[in-house]
Amino acid sequence: MNLPFLDAGGAGLVFIAFGIFVLFIGLAIIIETLIMILMKYNTRFKKAFLDSLLVNMASLAVGFVLWQFFRDFLRYYSLLSLVILYAVTVMVESGLLYLLNRKQPVGKTLGVCLVMNLVTYILLFFISRI
């Protein structure tokens, strides 16, 4: 059986890339939690954090599915692909966020999703340029 040797540097890069991924997701969840609190959508930190965690995991799952089908288009974080991904993220997250907070008006839920994802997508755009 022929097994290729792993390059030590490559293994380190995978670890670093995974760390950056986890750091970005964690930062996005915290930012979106704070935006929900500042916009008075959810005033309790634990509730806002849990909602942010759930909607981000859902949109992340959708993102992985989209990556499988549109990998060539999404490979480079061009402005067009980020706009499309932003729209998909807002649709997924606002739908789920509304289901988690049915007492909130749909318009307020959509507004909060637009703002919180705009901030995190701007951050993603700058990170993708590094």
N, CA, C and O of each residue as an XYZ file, in Angstrom:
520
protein
N       0.841     -1.170      0.000
C       0.000      0.000      0.000
C       0.890      1.238      0.000
O       1.784      1.357      0.838
N       0.656      2.152     -0.923
C       1.421      3.396     -1.000
C       0.688      4.496     -0.261
O      -0.427      4.866     -0.630
N       1.307      5.012      0.772
C       0.734      6.120      1.525
C       1.643      7.326      1.399
O       2.831      7.239      1.708
N       1.109      8.441      0.954
C       1.958      9.636      0.851
C       2.261     10.195      2.242
O       1.431     10.132      3.149
N       3.456     10.735      2.385
C       3.819     11.373      3.642
C       3.180     12.757      3.698
O       3.120     13.469      2.696
N       2.716     13.117      4.861
C       2.170     14.457      5.042
C       3.311     15.444      5.190
O       4.280     15.192      5.905
N       3.189     16.529      4.531
C       4.162     17.595      4.668
C       3.919     18.284      6.002
O       2.789     18.679      6.289
N       4.931     18.433      6.807
C       4.771     19.040      8.136
C       4.240     20.462      8.042
O       3.408     20.875      8.849
N       4.716     21.200      7.068
C       4.229     22.570      6.894
C       2.773     22.599      6.485
O       2.011     23.457      6.931
N       2.385     21.659      5.633
C       0.990     21.579      5.202
C       0.056     21.279      6.358
O      -1.035     21.842      6.454
N       0.495     20.385      7.235
C      -0.329     20.060      8.403
C      -0.508     21.294      9.277
O      -1.593     21.532      9.809
N       0.544     22.070      9.422
C       0.446     23.296     10.212
C      -0.478     24.315      9.576
O      -1.214     25.014     10.272
N      -0.441     24.402      8.247
C      -1.328     25.334      7.541
C      -2.789     24.952      7.709
O      -3.650     25.820      7.851
N      -3.071     23.651      7.692
C      -4.447     23.200      7.902
C      -4.921     23.613      9.290
O      -6.048     24.083      9.451
N      -4.078     23.441     10.274
C      -4.429     23.822     11.646
C      -4.662     25.330     11.746
O      -5.611     25.774     12.393
N      -3.804     26.103     11.113
C      -3.949     27.566     11.129
C      -5.231     27.980     10.414
O      -5.967     28.833     10.909
N      -5.503     27.384      9.256
C      -6.713     27.719      8.505
C      -7.962     27.373      9.310
O      -8.919     28.147      9.338
N      -7.956     26.217      9.963
C      -9.091     25.826     10.795
C      -9.249     26.794     11.965
O     -10.368     27.156     12.328
N      -8.148     27.206     12.544
C      -8.191     28.166     13.652
C      -8.770     29.502     13.220
O      -9.560     30.102     13.949
N      -8.384     29.976     12.036
C      -8.929     31.233     11.509
C     -10.420     31.080     11.251
O     -11.197     31.991     11.540
N     -10.826     29.936     10.711
C     -12.242     29.664     10.463
C     -13.041     29.716     11.765
O     -14.070     30.388     11.832
N     -12.581     29.020     12.786
C     -13.272     28.997     14.076
C     -13.280     30.391     14.695
O     -14.289     30.813     15.259
N     -12.172     31.101     14.596
C     -12.096     32.462     15.129
C     -13.097     33.378     14.434
O     -13.784     34.157     15.095
N     -13.189     33.295     13.100
C     -14.142     34.138     12.375
C     -15.575     33.808     12.766
O     -16.369     34.718     13.004
N     -15.923     32.524     12.837
C     -17.294     32.135     13.198
C     -17.607     32.623     14.613
O     -18.685     33.162     14.860
N     -16.668     32.435     15.539
C     -16.882     32.916     16.906
C     -17.047     34.421     16.961
O     -17.910     34.932     17.674
N     -16.221     35.130     16.209
C     -16.307     36.592     16.162
C     -17.636     37.031     15.544
O     -18.260     37.976     16.027
N     -18.065     36.359     14.493
C     -19.340     36.686     13.854
C     -20.497     36.481     14.832
O     -21.409     37.306     14.893
N     -20.466     35.404     15.585
C     -21.533     35.131     16.555
C     -21.572     36.212     17.626
O     -22.650     36.680     17.991
N     -20.418     36.611     18.131
C     -20.362     37.665     19.151
C     -20.843     38.999     18.580
O     -21.632     39.697     19.217
N     -20.376     39.353     17.394
C     -20.784     40.614     16.765
C     -22.293     40.628     16.550
O     -22.961     41.614     16.862
N     -22.824     39.537     16.021
C     -24.253     39.483     15.759
C     -25.062     39.482     17.053
O     -26.158     40.042     17.100
N     -24.538     38.867     18.087
C     -25.191     38.918     19.400
C     -25.289     40.358     19.880
O     -26.351     40.804     20.313
N     -24.180     41.080     19.803
C     -24.160     42.475     20.259
C     -25.078     43.360     19.420
O     -25.718     44.268     19.950
N     -25.144     43.100     18.121
C     -26.041     43.882     17.267
C     -27.499     43.622     17.642
O     -28.301     44.554     17.683
N     -27.849     42.365     17.917
C     -29.220     42.065     18.349
C     -29.559     42.815     19.640
O     -30.665     43.333     19.794
N     -28.598     42.868     20.561
C     -28.822     43.573     21.829
C     -28.925     45.076     21.581
O     -29.836     45.723     22.099
N     -28.007     45.641     20.796
C     -28.026     47.079     20.522
C     -29.285     47.517     19.777
O     -29.786     48.620     19.994
N     -29.793     46.651     18.900
C     -31.008     46.985     18.167
C     -32.268     46.595     18.943
O     -33.383     46.692     18.431
N     -32.070     46.154     20.179
C     -33.159     45.765     21.073
C     -34.063     44.682     20.483
O     -35.278     44.680     20.679
N     -33.438     43.775     19.766
C     -34.168     42.623     19.239
C     -34.269     41.565     20.326
O     -35.357     41.083     20.640
N     -33.147     41.216     20.885
C     -33.058     40.360     22.072
C     -32.245     41.138     23.090
O     -31.110     41.523     22.810
N     -32.801     41.373     24.255
C     -32.086     42.191     25.236
C     -31.268     41.349     26.205
O     -30.403     41.882     26.900
N     -31.521     40.058     26.264
C     -30.730     39.183     27.138
C     -29.576     38.578     26.338
O     -29.779     38.035     25.252
N     -28.376     38.676     26.882
C     -27.185     38.196     26.182
C     -27.303     36.715     25.845
O     -27.007     36.320     24.717
N     -27.729     35.885     26.798
C     -27.788     34.440     26.556
C     -28.736     34.099     25.412
O     -28.418     33.254     24.575
N     -29.891     34.745     25.371
C     -30.863     34.488     24.304
C     -30.311     34.956     22.959
O     -30.405     34.240     21.962
N     -29.740     36.148     22.932
C     -29.175     36.670     21.684
C     -28.020     35.795     21.211
O     -27.894     35.526     20.016
N     -27.181     35.355     22.136
C     -26.044     34.505     21.788
C     -26.525     33.168     21.220
O     -26.017     32.707     20.199
N     -27.496     32.552     21.878
C     -28.015     31.269     21.411
C     -28.658     31.420     20.027
O     -28.441     30.592     19.142
N     -29.449     32.481     19.850
C     -30.056     32.719     18.536
C     -28.989     32.926     17.468
O     -29.093     32.377     16.371
N     -27.973     33.709     17.783
C     -26.898     33.962     16.835
C     -26.156     32.669     16.503
O     -25.839     32.411     15.342
N     -25.885     31.873     17.506
C     -25.219     30.591     17.299
C     -26.038     29.697     16.374
O     -25.497     29.119     15.431
N     -27.331     29.579     16.634
C     -28.185     28.702     15.833
C     -28.318     29.177     14.393
O     -28.202     28.378     13.463
N     -28.560     30.476     14.200
C     -28.743     30.960     12.824
C     -27.433     30.895     12.047
O     -27.446     30.650     10.841
N     -26.312     31.108     12.715
C     -25.026     31.019     12.027
C     -24.671     29.581     11.679
O     -24.080     29.335     10.628
N     -25.015     28.637     12.529
C     -24.760     27.231     12.198
C     -25.631     26.804     11.021
O     -25.188     26.033     10.170
N     -26.878     27.304     10.967
C     -27.765     26.980      9.843
C     -27.227     27.573      8.539
O     -27.167     26.886      7.520
N     -26.840     28.842      8.573
C     -26.343     29.457      7.335
C     -24.979     28.871      6.946
O     -24.650     28.807      5.762
N     -24.204     28.452      7.916
C     -22.937     27.782      7.623
C     -23.189     26.451      6.917
O     -22.483     26.104      5.970
N     -24.195     25.709      7.378
C     -24.549     24.439      6.729
C     -25.002     24.675      5.293
O     -24.617     23.934      4.389
N     -25.819     25.706      5.081
C     -26.251     26.046      3.722
C     -25.038     26.438      2.882
O     -24.952     26.083      1.707
N     -24.106     27.168      3.483
C     -22.890     27.555      2.776
C     -22.067     26.357      2.332
O     -21.518     26.354      1.230
N     -21.978     25.345      3.175
C     -21.244     24.132      2.796
C     -21.938     23.414      1.639
O     -21.273     22.880      0.751
N     -23.260     23.399      1.646
C     -24.004     22.779      0.546
C     -23.777     23.571     -0.745
O     -23.514     22.988     -1.796
N     -23.878     24.890     -0.661
C     -23.633     25.723     -1.844
C     -22.222     25.522     -2.377
O     -22.008     25.503     -3.589
N     -21.263     25.372     -1.474
C     -19.872     25.159     -1.876
C     -19.742     23.883     -2.706
O     -18.967     23.839     -3.661
N     -20.493     22.853     -2.347
C     -20.425     21.592     -3.085
C     -20.904     21.748     -4.530
O     -20.372     21.106     -5.436
N     -21.905     22.599     -4.739
C     -22.491     22.728     -6.074
C     -21.907     23.875     -6.898
O     -21.908     23.822     -8.127
N     -21.411     24.906     -6.225
C     -20.940     26.098     -6.941
C     -19.502     26.455     -6.567
O     -19.149     27.632     -6.498
N     -18.692     25.457     -6.331
C     -17.317     25.646     -5.869
C     -16.502     26.548     -6.786
O     -15.796     27.438     -6.312
N     -16.592     26.330     -8.074
C     -15.784     27.134     -9.007
C     -16.156     28.610     -8.943
O     -15.286     29.479     -8.996
N     -17.441     28.888     -8.829
C     -17.899     30.276     -8.762
C     -17.525     30.920     -7.425
O     -17.141     32.089     -7.385
N     -17.635     30.163     -6.336
C     -17.428     30.708     -4.999
C     -15.977     30.658     -4.529
O     -15.641     31.219     -3.486
N     -15.131     29.999     -5.284
C     -13.752     29.797     -4.858
C     -13.057     31.106     -4.511
O     -12.308     31.181     -3.537
N     -13.300     32.110     -5.292
C     -12.666     33.401     -5.046
C     -13.729     34.335     -4.487
O     -14.776     34.537     -5.103
N     -13.461     34.891     -3.340
C     -14.433     35.778     -2.720
C     -14.505     37.082     -3.501
O     -14.029     38.124     -3.051
N     -15.104     37.000     -4.670
C     -15.306     38.211     -5.448
C     -16.467     38.973     -4.829
O     -17.230     38.431     -4.030
N     -16.585     40.205     -5.201
C     -17.671     41.024     -4.673
C     -19.028     40.429     -5.055
O     -19.954     40.437     -4.244
N     -19.154     39.916     -6.273
C     -20.417     39.315     -6.704
C     -20.774     38.088     -5.879
O     -21.915     37.946     -5.440
N     -19.811     37.203     -5.666
C     -20.118     36.001     -4.887
C     -20.437     36.363     -3.443
O     -21.292     35.725     -2.830
N     -19.772     37.373     -2.885
C     -20.098     37.789     -1.517
C     -21.504     38.383     -1.431
O     -22.205     38.163     -0.443
N     -21.920     39.123     -2.442
C     -23.279     39.686     -2.447
C     -24.312     38.556     -2.517
O     -25.315     38.590     -1.803
N     -24.075     37.574     -3.360
C     -24.995     36.435     -3.473
C     -25.040     35.664     -2.158
O     -26.117     35.326     -1.668
N     -23.875     35.389     -1.592
C     -23.825     34.669     -0.319
C     -24.465     35.474      0.807
O     -25.103     34.904      1.692
N     -24.297     36.793      0.779
C     -24.939     37.666      1.764
C     -26.461     37.534      1.665
O     -27.140     37.398      2.683
N     -26.989     37.575      0.460
C     -28.437     37.463      0.272
C     -28.956     36.113      0.760
O     -29.991     36.050      1.423
N     -28.251     35.044      0.441
C     -28.650     33.711      0.896
C     -28.593     33.649      2.428
O     -29.499     33.113      3.066
N     -27.532     34.198      3.006
C     -27.382     34.197      4.457
C     -28.521     34.955      5.121
O     -29.086     34.482      6.108
N     -28.862     36.117      4.596
C     -29.955     36.907      5.176
C     -31.271     36.141      5.084
O     -32.055     36.149      6.033
N     -31.521     35.483      3.965
C     -32.765     34.712      3.829
C     -32.825     33.580      4.856
O     -33.832     33.403      5.541
N     -31.745     32.826      4.952
C     -31.712     31.687      5.869
C     -31.815     32.171      7.319
O     -32.638     31.678      8.091
N     -30.973     33.137      7.675
C     -30.924     33.579      9.063
C     -32.180     34.329      9.484
O     -32.640     34.164     10.614
N     -32.741     35.145      8.606
C     -33.950     35.873      9.006
C     -35.131     34.920      9.167
O     -35.948     35.099     10.071
N     -35.230     33.914      8.307
C     -36.299     32.916      8.456
C     -36.189     32.158      9.761
O     -37.175     32.000     10.481
N     -34.998     31.693     10.064
C     -34.806     30.945     11.305
C     -34.922     31.851     12.527
O     -35.508     31.458     13.535
N     -34.373     33.053     12.446
C     -34.459     33.985     13.572
C     -35.914     34.340     13.867
O     -36.300     34.481     15.027
N     -36.712     34.482     12.824
C     -38.132     34.751     13.047
C     -38.810     33.564     13.737
O     -39.625     33.754     14.640
N     -38.475     32.346     13.317
C     -39.055     31.164     13.967
C     -38.658     31.077     15.440
O     -39.426     30.578     16.263
N     -37.478     31.556     15.767
C     -37.015     31.550     17.162
C     -37.605     32.697     17.985
O     -37.575     32.653     19.215
N     -38.138     33.718     17.319
C     -38.650     34.918     17.989
C     -39.951     35.364     17.334
O     -40.013     36.457     16.771
N     -40.973     34.549     17.398
C     -42.230     34.836     16.696
C     -42.939     36.083     17.207
O     -43.804     36.623     16.518
N     -42.594     36.543     18.389
C     -43.229     37.761     18.915
C     -42.690     39.020     18.241
O     -43.315     40.078     18.303
N     -41.547     38.904     17.609
C     -40.947     40.051     16.916
C     -41.588     40.203     15.537
O     -41.892     39.207     14.881
N     -41.793     41.441     15.097
C     -42.314     41.642     13.736
C     -41.318     41.139     12.686
O     -40.105     41.195     12.885
N     -41.852     40.653     11.578
C     -41.015     40.140     10.498
C     -40.059     41.229      9.998
O     -38.888     40.959      9.732
N     -40.564     42.457      9.875
C     -39.725     43.558      9.392
C     -38.551     43.840     10.303
O     -37.448     44.122      9.833
N     -38.780     43.766     11.606
C     -37.687     44.001     12.554
C     -36.662     42.870     12.463
O     -35.456     43.106     12.515
N     -37.157     41.645     12.327
C     -36.250     40.499     12.191
C     -35.393     40.651     10.940
O     -34.182     40.436     10.984
N     -36.014     41.018      9.834
C     -35.271     41.205      8.592
C     -34.259     42.337      8.728
O     -33.125     42.212      8.267
N     -34.661     43.439      9.357
C     -33.753     44.567      9.553
C     -32.535     44.196     10.380
O     -31.412     44.575     10.048
N     -32.758     43.452     11.461
C     -31.647     43.013     12.312
C     -30.721     42.094     11.520
O     -29.500     42.212     11.620
N     -31.289     41.185     10.737
C     -30.463     40.267      9.932
C     -29.666     41.017      8.877
O     -28.503     40.696      8.635
N     -30.276     42.002      8.253
C     -29.557     42.792      7.253
C     -28.351     43.488      7.878
O     -27.254     43.463      7.319
N     -28.559     44.112      9.042
C     -27.469     44.855      9.689
C     -26.392     43.922     10.216
O     -25.208     44.136      9.958
N     -26.788     42.887     10.953
C     -25.772     42.032     11.581
C     -24.945     41.296     10.539
O     -23.749     41.087     10.738
N     -25.558     40.902      9.438
C     -24.789     40.215      8.409
C     -23.992     41.174      7.548
O     -22.948     40.797      7.016
N     -24.455     42.396      7.399
C     -23.667     43.395      6.681
C     -22.332     43.617      7.396
O     -21.279     43.681      6.761
N     -22.389     43.733      8.704
C     -21.167     43.945      9.483
C     -20.231     42.745      9.352
O     -19.036     42.921      9.114
N     -20.755     41.540      9.503
C     -19.877     40.366      9.434
C     -19.392     40.100      8.011
O     -18.290     39.582      7.833
N     -20.177     40.435      7.004
C     -19.714     40.253      5.624
C     -18.661     41.288      5.243
O     -17.756     40.995      4.461
N     -18.771     42.473      5.780
C     -17.690     43.458      5.552
C     -16.406     42.936      6.174
O     -15.338     43.029      5.569
N     -16.502     42.385      7.386
C     -15.341     41.777      8.028
C     -14.813     40.616      7.187
O     -13.602     40.496      7.000
N     -15.700     39.760      6.677
C     -15.288     38.637      5.838
C     -14.594     39.130      4.566
O     -13.600     38.550      4.131
N     -15.121     40.200      3.977
C     -14.514     40.749      2.766
C     -13.070     41.178      3.034
O     -12.176     40.885      2.240
N     -12.844     41.871      4.153
C     -11.480     42.315      4.459
C     -10.572     41.150      4.836
O      -9.392     41.155      4.488
N     -11.095     40.163      5.535
C     -10.284     38.986      5.873
C      -9.906     38.232      4.606
O      -8.793     37.717      4.496
N     -10.835     38.163      3.642
C     -10.538     37.424      2.405
C      -9.488     38.135      1.561
O      -8.925     37.527      0.650
N      -9.217     39.379      1.833
C      -8.206     40.136      1.088
C      -6.809     39.979      1.673
O      -5.835     40.434      1.073
N      -6.700     39.354      2.814
C      -5.394     39.179      3.474
C      -4.591     38.107      2.774
O      -3.466     37.815      3.180
